[in-house]
Amino acid sequence: QQADIGLIGLGVMGANLALNIAENGYRVAVFNRTVAKTHQFYEDAGDLKDKIVPCETLEDLAKNIRAPRPIILMVKAGEAVDEQIAALKPFLAKDDIIIDAGNANFHDTVRRLAALGPNDPTFVGMGVSGGEEGARHGPSIMVGGTPESYARIEPVLTAISAKYKGESCSALLGPDGAGHFVKTIHNGIEYADMQMIAEVYGILRDGLGLAPDAIGRIFEKWNEGPLNSYLIEITAKVLAATDKDTGKPAVDVILDSAGQKGTGRWAAIEAQMLGIPATAIEAAVAARSISSLVGERKLAADAYGDLLAGRKLVHDAAFIDALEDGLLAGKIAAYAQGFEVMAGASKENGWNVPLATTARIWRAGCIIRSQFLDEIAAAFEGSEGKNLLLAPAFVERMKTGSASLRKVVAEAALAGLPTPALSAALNYFDGYRQQRGTANVIQAQRDFFGAHGFKRLDQDGDFHGPWSDVD
Ligand code: 6PG
């Protein structure tokens, strides 16, 4: 019996996705470059073995899938994807669909699609979020492709996706690179969210002198309120964990240098290219880069010493509440930025990415999943194209939340504690709501040194100095 779908690449994500597909009753043909891994995967598949067809060659894989064949690629993003497409093409027909489910750069997805000839298979760029657990039991799936190709793979994607109150977290978000773009911004938001949580942890650790388990309990409590989310939940868990070797809190033995594979950086780069402020995401990427300067940070710590002579913050219930509320306000501003970048890219590329749907398929399955995304989806219903900070429900929240965020950022600054993402979020909010900004001075400077011209508040047209009276 032929398989319904194929999957190439049995790394952690691919293997789990294949098991998820099999568990949902679809027969899946699998291939991995290292043949032994394919057999091992099959041997380990237990009850699901009868839904899995291990294949040793790509030709074998193609033969074992019922035409027209959908084939998921779950290989390392970059050259490996191009190599797989080239190797696979000779065995595929026009109606087959290659689905790149890796963390591709959307520019590559657009290029790959453009490189396919009229008789080549179709290509779909699909963002998948949720890590290992999500891949196995239900990820969030962000698809870029044609409605025809999505219609053909929709049943299996709906079946394997996460469900939020019964609703599938898989959707077609636009053509060609739209799915991978949305996944990139998801990761940018993920970076900002994680960074803001880490900043709050830093304030609790260094500003209030709390131990990891005490901080963990605070996060655990927050997880029952408006901050309820997967990232807060796992932060509480990692803070409660103990290192087996030393008996110390696990977080205390982990080197404070964050890795990054590139998607957060891409989100910041795309925001810059579009001219859309995504300062909280940029700050989160930069904070990871600073974290990696382990040796230099030691030198700087020695050079500057404790400038504030161990100034501690006041530990009271009001400040803990401000941290909770401030973190939520920071999140609102950071998510607003991420959605603005998606709206901008959607316009630029003519994608028509539905923002409410995007928020809806992020409510479950993905790394940033939260009840907060349900509120974002509701805010976008009927008011697509508007900054989240202008949605009435969020205006109300930010009116009070911004005061907490301000307190947190100010207190942290006075105690010498870095809050790059939280303060970027606050500054974005304050800049965004400032009717009379300060760019009048920039315009004057530009005109002074380069005759770039400026507009006036009181007259139409383009104007220049004279600045000669001050020369
Ligand atoms: C997801 C994640 C995932 C990403 C990791 C690691 O949505 O499941 O975003 O795709 O690869 O989070 O990313 P970094 O190594 O860049 O932190």
Boltz pocket constraint, residues with backbone or C-beta under 6 A from the ligand:
constraints:
  - pocket:
      binder: B
      contacts: [[A, 103], [A, 128], [A, 129], [A, 130], [A, 131], [A, 187], [A, 190], [A, 259], [A, 260], [A, 261], [A, 262], [A, 263], [A, 264], [A, 366], [A, 367]]
      max_distance: 6.0
